Structures are given as C-alpha cells and as structure tokens.
C-alpha cells in the first residue's frame, strides 16, 4: 500500500484527503476512479492526458476507471475559470465529437479496465422535480464564493442559471457511478468538492479528490483548451502534432517535459533547446502513433522549416478559371475562412506564392501554370488549372 500511495501521489497538486485515500486502499478492493470530459470539440488534447496518465497508473495498480463522456453537460459547458459565458454547443456537434472520444482515450487507457458512460443516460430521465430537488443542495452564496463566479459578478458580467447548475450536475455524476475517487485539474476543485458534498447528502461515502496541474497551451499563457484554440490534439496528424510542439517556447518545453514525460529534467535542461524540443515532439508523436510516424514527422519538419523546402505531400486544388483573385483563391483552397480573413493574412505578410511573399490583395493570378500557396508556417496548397 505504501508503494501504491507513492505512485498515486507523484505529480499531484492536492489530495483531499490523504487519510481517506489510505483507508480506501487498505480495503484491498478495486476503487472506482472517475474522470469526466465534455465533448465540446472533436479532439482530446495533451492537457487531458496529464489526468489520463494518472488514471492509467490507477489501472496498473488494479483499479477500475469510470470515464464519463458528458454528452448532456456539454450542452451547458463547464464555467470553470471562464471570464464569460460559454457558447452553447449543438446536439449534433456533441454527438459527432463524442464519437471520437472513445477511440482516443484508449490510446492511453486499457479498454478492458475502463467503464465508458454517457451522462445523458441519467440526466435525460430527470424530471423538473428532480432538477429542483438537486438544486436545493447548494446556495447562491456558495456559488458566488467560487472565484470565477465572484469575479464575473463583481465585473457585472452575466452568469446564467445553467452555469450555477453545472457543478451540481458534475457532482451528480459521482453519485450515479458511485465514485471512490475523482481526478481533475486544479481548475475543477470546486466541482470535485461539490461531488463530495452531494455524495454525503445522498448517504454515499464521499469520494477522494485528486487534483492535477494544468498544462499551459501552445500560447504559453492560458491553460490548454479546445475553446482557446491553443491545444495539441492526440488525434491530430503526426506532422501537425510535431509542428505545434516545436512552436512552443523553450520555457514551456520544460513544463511539457515535466507534466507529459518521465524524463529527468536536469538532463533536459543541459540539452540544446532545439534538440530537446525535437526529442519531446518525437516522444509525443511516437506515443500516439509509432516510431516510424515520429521519424517521418521530424524529417518533414526539417524539410519545411529548416531547409525551407516544400512538404512531400501537398493537397492539390483545381481551378477552372483562366485567372483568379488571390483573395478568392485563399478561400477556395481552404486557407482562409472568409475574404476578410484572406485580406488580413495577406496584409500581415502571412501568404507566400511560389515562396514569394504577397502583400497586395488586389493581385490576380493567371492560371497558365501551377502555384504553391503557403499560409503561415504549416499550411500549403498546390494550385493547378483543371483540364
């Protein structure tokens, strides 16, 4: 049991409470360890894997993981550390995103030691009376004591009743699955504590809470989040994953080593930053794909970003016109979502055609030859006239 505790403690921020965890482990009975994720975007990202790796450790110690896909709670969106209300996600988006979650999570967890549960299973059956009864287990004062809600209230930023209900819904998940332990990021502490409170109210033994550190996103400022667009999805193409990791700062690289690998940080700090970053990128790509894919991604990165050559494979777009406005071209090629974005990219100097920067968005391209269009560092298209 002492060795198990050492493994569980490693890398954690807080355990509430260590004494309760020891007591649960003493029973020599597999614990039900809960983790939930709302499918608000298609990818599970590296930020999630900080927690998923801890879940894998529990599995290796013989415990049962309960992975909750919050297909119901995703309709509201977790308000944790939000400075404004989340945009609601459509049922169709949630359904499509949830479909990818199971295959992604099993890149880390053992399928046979994991219960995958959708929380719509119980929430779709709740009546208005059930919701009112559940709401009676918390108060407005308790919710406003929460730091992010308090800040928004003081700044007179709207807080919806739905957002108040969210922590109760996450807590109710713990009752439904009879969680012994719940793991989450430090931003989830309020929701996790609500689970303990609600389990007591429903005469269940309260779950032990384990909080894990948050992984900063590729911007190095905010936590990695699908909503902020600063994430590295574990289902992204190997080259995209490799390139994103290579783009992070040297300081953030050390943080990624700390939270995502078992590498000796003292040894990492002795390496040249670029060499260390490439080693990290290869390790991450290999973990979710293969050694072959990791080597291929590194080779492609060297070709494009070091030798300034074109990628080996470039998506080709056929144009039927004899000439085309460069702004229309960027939109048709999927390199810009709108004409305004295309103009902005050109004005910023982010667009190159045949390796020459385009600064004038009034440019027309005659379609008498092929073009390689590049936007930013990683987006390429081959443009040719259709026959």
C-alpha angles and dihedrals in degrees: 000000000000091000091047090053091051091053093047094047094051111110096359124133099204141355119201100224124358091187092055091048091052090050092051092048092049089065089069089220123129109261123225103235115195131206126165134195129184112223096228091141133021099250134073103213138207090265089064091049092066086069095034091057089054089050089052089055089055089050091051088053090055103262130135120247120212109200110193118201104204098215089150099040091047087072087069102032126221109277093202111139092349119144091199139021116285120244111253116252119223121245090242092054091049091050093050093046094047090055091066097044099077096053091047098049091052090062083077109019129061107252093212093055096046130085110204111203132178111215092215083077090080104018094058088060096052119111126212088259089056091051092049091049091049091049090055090070093074138040137222089241090055092050093047090052086068109102100231094046091045091053093049092046092051090048090049092241113153120259114194124220086238090063090052089053095049097081089051091052092050089048091050089057087065091056093049094051095035093233119203093186133017123197126198145139121284089259088065097059095106092051092045092051089050087058091056091048094048093047089055090049089052091047095251125134105262118253122246112245122222117184123198128200119265119248113227116233126244089276089065091225114075128036115274106273139162088222093056094046091228097114139114109220117213089221095053118114112278093245092052091048092048093048094049092052091048089054096060122101122265091246093051090048090065089051090052090051089051097051103030105037143039092230121137104255094207089059092046092053090055092058125089105266094238092049091048092048092051090050090051093047091050092049093051095046091046091051093058099030123009144287089261092055091046092054091046092051091050092049092049091048091052091049096050104032105028104030091030092228127141121266117264093243121039124175111244124222121196119215120196096193124093089230135006136201108247091230091056089046093057091051094045090048092052092243093118130029095216142007090255091055090047091053091048093051091050092047090051092053092245096128126082128179116197087348094304119116115242114214102164115072091194088076120126119202119214109222096223093111142022123274134199108213119197127190117189117328103309111029119091136166132182110220120202136162115256114243 
